[in-house]
Amino acid sequence: MVGTTKREVSLPAALGATIPAILALITASLMGLPLQIPFLLGIFLAGVVGRRCGYRWPEIEQAALQGMGQCCFALLIVILIGATIGIWIAAGIIPTFIYYGLQWLSPRFFLAEACLLTFLMALATGSDAGAFGTIGMALLAIGYGLGIPVPITAGAVTTGGIAGHIVSPLSDLSAMAISANGGSLPELVKLFARRVVPALVISMLFYGVYGIFQTGKTNDLATTGLLTELEKLFVISPLLFTPVVLLFLLIILRVPLVPALGINLLLSAAISMLFQRVNFRDVIRFMSNGYTVPAGNQLAAMLNKGGIIGFGNIIELILLASAWATVLQHIGVLELLLGKLANVKLLRGRICATGTLLGVLMSILTCAIIPAVLVPSLWLKERYKEAGYGPEHLSRDLVEGSFAVAALVPWTNLNFIVLGTLGVGAFQTTPYNIFSWLIVIFGFVAGLRRPSRSGSKY
């Protein structure tokens, strides 16, 4: 069979492969509809454009399958987190967090404390997903019990998790960026801290001010009722924090996240059987289907969560988003859009602003942070060098731009994880996710004010 000659994709074709799908994703998000169909539309349109450019259907299908394969590790983490949430509730770990949190945490400072605690968890583990699915979920339930609106609590938790993940020396994202672009990890962490720390402090001040105006809106009788219900359903004890302590120790000992979560699941299952008298059949059920509070109980909104099956929708979305992004990359759409954006007059001679903006664009188009960093890196690496900047600056600009905007866009893998663990999506948390807005603004404005060091046109 004679091979078909491939040709470069044109700008109208590239826009045709992306704009309708993005509009469909925005519409579905605003209407609260599932995102699977808009993603399928995006894959189909990208396939049609690829076919018109000379790519064979089997080649396009293979690209989509390759994209799905690349996200398998992320899916494994999602599955383990789903199981962890289910068994942590059944074992009384999350209820114990809620029980003590309702008594110890003040509504006035709760949001700032929630942001800080999630930041520390993500900083220690190098994982925002792990922070959201453990302490983040407990903090969300505590905020609910204190009468604080769920979206702003989720915004504070998301802020802390993202900030901690970015600056954590244990972050797989930082290691990947250094591997792709070169440079020093300690230097990269220092560069991250220069923007992350001020943005985090400003965010916590915002949550503190908001908390002051929320003071007095809580119902002490309702809180007492929640504590009573928790005591009826679960054995509450500080000993139940053992799996949490173990998880921290495993991470400190540099045990990879997957085996650390696996060991934690085994210990949590044993604790659920020992303290809460859960039988083996129910242990499997809670890990698979999530925990369910008896009907009519006021704790249902707080504790009916978790389970691998409950994350099925999230897994589907991650697979479809990865497939769409890989097809767009394979047929040359992403490279074309990169070049067009970088040649915008405002960005000429301002390579750092270009890097931040490309990270933002790629995060929106690829729906994931890793390709949003890797794809522009291939194109920007030499340009940063010619402009007099080290590889750490390239990694910093791409990671911050892609990571921050991923929390604000409803169709990114990061948002799917937030939605699965916290039950709140991007459109609800965006007004309160101050950190992400600040990081993008800081990066772009600093890039515009910082011309190329070597006189390069980049």
N, C-alpha and C positions, 0 to 999 in steps of 0.2 A: 504493500500500500504506500502510495506516494505521500510523503509528509506535507503538511500544510504549512505554508510560509507564515510566520508570526510577524505581526507589525505592532508598533507602539500604539498604546491607547491614546486617543485624543482627549482634550479637556472636556468637551461636551459629553463624550462617552463616559469619562470618569465621574462626572457629576451625575449622569444618568444612573450610574451604578451605586451611588451613595445617597444623593439628596432624597429621592422618594422613600428609601428605607428609613433614613433618619427622621423624615416627617412622619412616617407611619409609627416609628418608635415613640416619638414625642406625643402623637395623638393618642396612642394606646396607653401611654403612661398617664396622661392627663385624664383619660376616661376610666382609668383603673382596670384596663383590659389586659389579658395575658400578652406577653411580648414574643411568644414563640412564632406567631404568624408574621409579624414584621421582620423578624430575623430570617425566616424562610423566604420572604419576599426579597430581602437583601441578597441572600445566597443565589436566588434565581436570577435577579437582575445582573449580579456580578458574573454569573455563568453565561448569560446571554451576551454581555459585552465581551467577555473572554472568547466566546465562540466566534464573534464577529471579527475579533483580532487574530484569529487563526489558531486558537487553542482548541484541542479536541475535548469532547465531553469527559472521556475517561481521565484525562489529565486534570480537568477541573475538579472532578469528583475526588481524585487522589489528593489534591491540595486541601479540599475540605476535610477529608479523613485525617490528613496529616495534622491539620489544626486541632482537630478533636483529640488526637493522640498526644499533642504537646501539653494539653491541660490535665492529663491524667493525674499527675501528682497533686495539683490543686484540688481535684475532685476527691482524692483520697483524704486530704485534710478536711474537706467539707463533710465527708461521710463520718470521719472520726469525731468531728465536732458535734454533728447531729446525735451520734450515739452518746457522747459525753454529756450533752445537755440533758438527755433523757434520764441517764443513770444518776447524774448529779442531783437532779430533782428527787428521784426515787430514793436515793440514799440519804436525803435530808441535807445535803451540802448547800444547795442553793437556798432552801428554806431557812437554814441556819444563818446564812449571809443576810437574808431579808429580816429575820427575827432580830438579830443584833443591830443591823443597820437602822431599822425603824426606831430603835431606842437610843442609839448613840449619835446618829448623824442629824445635824440641825437642818431644817428646811432652808434656812437663810443661806447657808454655805454649801448645801448639798451639791448643787450643780458644779461648782468649782472643785469640790472634793471628788465628785464622780469623774470629772475630766482628769484630775491629777492621778487618781487611782488607776484608771484605765491606761493612762500614759505610762505609769510605772510598770504595769503588767506587760504592756507591749514592749517597753524598753528592755525588760528582763528576759522576755521570751523571744523577741525578734519577730513576733507575729501579731498582726492586728486581728486576724481571724480568731486566733486563740484567745485574745483579750476580749473580743466581742462575745464569744460563745461561753465564756466562763464568768469573770467578774462583771463584764458589761451587761449580761443578761440579769444578773443579781441586782445590779445598780438600777436597771430599768424598773424592776419590780419594786425596789425600795422607793424610787421616785414616785411610782404609781401609788404606793401606800401612803406617801407623804402628801399626796394631792397635787404633785407637780405634773404639768402636761407631758405626755409621753414623747411628742416630737422634740421638745427642747432637751429632755433628758437624753434621748437618742443622739441629738446633735452634740451634746457635751461628751458622751461616751465615744462617738465617732471621732471627734476632734482629738481626744486623748489617745485613742488607738492608732490613728494615722501618724500623729506626731511622734509617738513612741516607736513605731515601726521604722519611720524614716531615720531617726538618729541612733537606733540601736546598732551596736557593733555586730550583733548576732543576726542582723537582717539578711535574709537570702537575697533580697533585692540589691542591697549594697554590694554583696559579694559578686552577684551577677554583673552589675555595672562595672566593677573593677576588672572582672574577667574579660569583659567585652572591650573596654576602653583603655585599660591599664591604669597605673597610678597607685597611690597609697591609700589603704583603708582608713588609717587614723586621720590623714589629711582630709579625706572625703567626709568623715564624721564631723570634723571641725567646721568644714564649709556648711554642712547641713545645719549645725547648731547656730550659726550666725543668723539664719532666718527663722528656723523652727522655734528657738527659745523666745525671741520677741513676739512672734505670732501666737505662741502658746500662752504667754503671760497676758497679752491683750485679750485673748479669748477667755481666760479665767477671770479677768477683771469684769468682762461683760457678763459672765455667768454669775459672778458675785453681786453685781448691781441688780441683775434680774432677780436673784434670790432674795434680796432685801425687799423688793416690791411684792414678792410672793409671800413673805412672812405674814402669818395670821390667817392664811387661807386654808390651813390644814384642819382636819376634824379629829380631835383627840379621841373621841368615842369610836370613830371609824378605825383609827390606828389600833386602839385597844382591842377592837373586835378582830382585826387581822391577826394580832399576836395570839389571841385566844384560839382562833381557827388553826394557826400554825402548830400550837401546842397539842391540839386535838389530833391532827393528822400525822405529825412527825415527832420523833424523839429529837430534841434540840440539845446539842452538846458541842463544846469547843473541839472535842476529839474528832468531830466530823470534818474539820479542816485538814486532817492528815493528808488526804489526796492532793490538796492544794499545795501544801508544803512540799510534798514529794515531787510534784510537777516542777516547782521552782528549783529544787535540788537537782533534778535530772537536767534541766536546762542549763544551770550553772556548771554542771559537770560536762557540758557540751554533748549531751545525748541528743541525737536528731529528734525533731518534733514528732515524727510518726511513731517510732518506738516509745517515746516519752508518753504520748497520748495513749498508746496501747497498754503500757504498764499501768497508767493511771486508771484506765477502764477496768482492768482486773481488780485493782485495789478498791475502786469505788463499788464494784459489784459485790465484793466480799463485805464491805461496810454496810451496804444496803441490806444484805441478808442478816448480818449480825445485829445492827442497831434497829432497823425498821421492819425486820421479820419478813422481808421479801423473799419469795421462793424463786428457784432457778428459772422456772417457766416465765415468771413476771420480769425477771432481770432481762431475759432475751426480748420480751415484749416491749419493755420500756426503752431499751436500746434501739429497737427496730421502729416502733410506732410512736414513741414519745410518751410522756407522762400525762395522765388524765385525772383531774380532780373530779370527785362525785358531782353530778349535775346539781346546779343551784347554789353551789358553794361560792362565796365571794372571792375565793382564791383562784378561781378558774381562769380569769383573765391574766393572772400573773404566772401560773404554773402549768397551764395546758400547752406545753411546748416540747420541742426536741424530737429525737428519733430520726433514724436514717431515712425512712419513708417520707417524713415531713420535709426533707430537703430535696425530694425528687424533682420538684419544679425548678429549684435553684440549679440542680445538676443539668437539667435539660437546657436551661438558658445559657449556662457557661459553655456547654458543648456547641450550641448553635452560634453563639457570639464568636467563639474561637474559629469555627468553620468559615463564617463570613469574613472575618479579618484575614485569614490565610488565603482565601480565594482572591480578595482585593490585592493582597501583596503579590500573589503569584502572577496575576495578569498585568501588574505594573501600575495600578491605580494609585497606590500609596506613594510610590516614588515620584510619579508625576505631580501629585498634589504637594509633596514636599518641596519640589523644585519651584513650583509656582508661588508658594507662600514665601519661600526664602528670598525670592526676587522682588518682593513688595518694597517699594521705595523707602518706606519708613524704617525697614529693617536693615538696609544696606549699611555696612560698617558697624553693625551692632549685633555681633554674633551671639552674645549671651541672651539677648532678648529673642533672637531667632530660635535658640535652643529651647527656651522656656515655652515659646508659642508652639513650636513643633511638638513638644511633649504633650501640650494640651490637645492639639489637633489629632495626634496619633492615638491618644487615649480615647477620644470621642469616636474615632473611626475603627480602631481595633478592639475596643471594648475591654481591653486588658492592659495592665501596666507593663508587663515584661516586653511584649512586642512594641509597645509605645516607646520604650527605652531603646530596644535593640535596633529597630528599623531605622530611626533617624541617626543612630550612632554611626552606622556604616557611611552615611552621607556627610556627617558633620565632623568626624574625627580629624581629618586633615585640615578642615577649615578652622577649627579651634586652634590647632597647632600653628597655622599660618598667622592667625590673629594674635598669637602670643599668650594663649591660655593653656593650662595643663589639662590632662584628661579628667582630673577630679572636677574641674569646673563644668565640663561637658556632662559628666554623670550627675552632678548636683542639679543642673538646670533641667535635664530631661526627667530625672526622678521626681523632683519637686513639682514640675509642671504636670506630668502625667498622673502622679499619685493624688495631688490635690483636686484636680478636676474630676478624677474618677469617682470621688465621693459625692459630686454634685450632679452627675449624669445618671439617669435612671437605668440605662442599659449596659453598664459596665459590670465586670465580674466582681469588683469590690462592692458595688451597691447590692449585687445579688447576695453576697455573703452577709452584709449588714441587714438586708431584708430577711434572710433566713434565720439569723441569730437574734435580732432585735425585733423583727416584725414590723419595722418602719422603713419606708423607702426614701429615696433621695428628695422627691418633691416635698415631703413633709419635713425633712431635716435640713434642707438647704438654707432656709433663712437663719438657722441657728448654728450652722457649721461655719462659724466665723473664721476658724483657722484656715480652712481650704481657700476661702476668698482672699485672705491676707497673704498666703504663700504665693498664689498666682500673681497678685498685684505687686508684692515685694519683688518677685523674680523678674517680672516684665519691666517694671519701672527702673529697677537697678540695671537691667540689661540695656535699656534705652540710654541711661546716663553714663554707661561704661563703654566707650568706643574701643575699637581694636587697638591692642597695645603696640603692634608692629607696623601700623600704617597699612595693613592689608585691606583690601576691598571688603573682606568679610568682617 
